[in-house]
C-alpha cells in the first residue's frame, strides 16, 4: 500500500511542471506571498550549528506547501535531526495555514498564520525562535529531549510590504503549549530583501542576476506572558541569498549570527525547494 | 454533510471556479488605469516577458495564453483591449476570490514585461501581424500580402537577415552568441515563445516545424515567408561561397545549438528558389 502511494505521488509530481515560485529568500520570516493556487512546493530546509559546550547538530525539515486558494496556503512539515556523538531522531510534524484576509494589495499586507505543532523537545529546526529559547535547549541529549512531546499552537501576524521592488516583512509570533501549563511565548522576525535585478533578460540564462535575490533577516524571542522582554532570550541576524535555477529548484543559504550569549555563534541554514505547478490540473483535464 | 467534506468541497470549488471574469476591472483605480507600459513593443522586453510568462503563467493560462480548463484566455477582447495600467493592477493585486494570485512579489519591470508579451499576442482569432491564411508553398518566387508583413517582420524588426549576414563566417561554425531573432516566433495568430531562444540560427530554428506542428499559423508559414521575402540578392555573395547540402524540412540532422546552416537546410523547393534568384 505504501509503495502504491509512493508511486502515485511520484506519478502525480511527474505530470506537473516545475517553476521557481515567487518568493523571497527568507528562512524564518514570512512575507505575504502565498503559494499560487494549485501549486505544490516541496522544500528541504537544513540547519547546521555547533552550540558552545554542545555537540554539532544537523537538522532536516521536509516541507510540503500547497496553494489551496489564492488567499489560503497550507503546509505540512516533517522534522528530524542528527546530533554528533549522540543520535538521529525524528522530531514530529507541523501543520501550518496562512490566510490573507485582505484580497487586494495594500501598503502593509497582513497575513494570519495558524500552526499546530506536534514535536518533541529534540527538535532543532529553528523555524522560529520564541520565548526564552536559548542555546541551552540545544545541549539537551536526544534521549531525554525526545521523551518530551510538545503539542503547541503557534499564531503569527505577518505584515509585509513590497515597496519599490523591495520586500519588508515583519512577523509577530506567539506560541502556546496546549498540554503543559506554560504561558504564551512571544517572538519576532524581520526581513528585508530584493531581487538583484528587476527586469528579465531576453535570453535564457542560469547565472545571471535576475535569478538571484538577497536580503537580511533578524529574529529572536521576546519572553513570555509572565516575563515579556528581551531578558534571557536569544537573537540572530544574518544575510540571506536565494538562487532560482530556471525551470529547476530554488537554492537558498543564510548564515545567522547569534547576537548575544544565549544564542548559538553561527547557524548555517540552507534550503532547496522545487515547485510543481497545478498538480491536479491533469485530473481536471481528464474529467472534461 | 460533515465539516471536513464541506471544507474540501469549498477548496476544490475555489480551485476550479476561475472562470473568465472581468469583474476585476471595477477595482482598478483611475491612476492605475492611466499608467503606461515602459516596455511596450520593445522586442527584448517582450522576449523577457515571454520567458516570465512561460515560468509563471503558462501552466494556468496555457502556453498560447488561450486559457486552460476554466482558467481564462488572455487573448480575449476584454484582456487585449484593457489598458496596460489595468493589467498591471491585475497582476499586482490578483483577483484572489477568483483564484488569480497576486504577483506583487515579481519586480515591477518584470510585470510590465509580461504585459508587453501578452499584448503582443493579440486577440484570439485575429491576426496581430500579417493577414490571411497561411500560404501554401509558392511555386515560384512571389509574395502574397500575407507574406509581406510577416516577412518584413522577420527581416526588419527581428533583424534576422541582418544578423545572419553579419555573423555568418563559415559553414556550421558556432556563433558566439544567440540570435535574438529566434527568441520569439511571429505567426499569423500572434507571437509564440521561440523554442530556440538563446541559440543561434540553425536548421531546426529556421524550420521549427516539429515544435509547432499543429499550431495554427506557425511552422512552415514563417519559413515560407522567409524564403520568399529574403533579401537573397543582397546575400548572394555570401551564399555562393557556401556548400549546400540537401536536407528536407523535417530533417533533424543538425540539431546542435550554436550552429547555423540555414543555407544548408533548404528543401529542394527552396533551393530551386535560390537557384532562380541567382
Interface residues (C-beta under 8 A of the other chain):
Chain A: X17 X19 X20 X22 X23 X24 X31 X33 X34 X36 X37 X38 X67 X68 X69 X70 X71 X72 X100 X103 X104 X105 X162 X165 X167 X195 X198 X199 X200 X201 X202 X203 X204 X205 X246 X247 X277 X278 X280 X281 X284 X285 X288
Chain B: X11 X14 X15 X16 X27 X39 X43 X44 X45 X47 X48 X49 X51 X52 X55 X56 X59 X60 X68 X69 X92 X93 X94 X95 X96 X97 X98 X99 X100 X101 X102 X103 X104 X105 X106 X107 X108 X109 X110 X113 X178 X180 X183 X197 X198
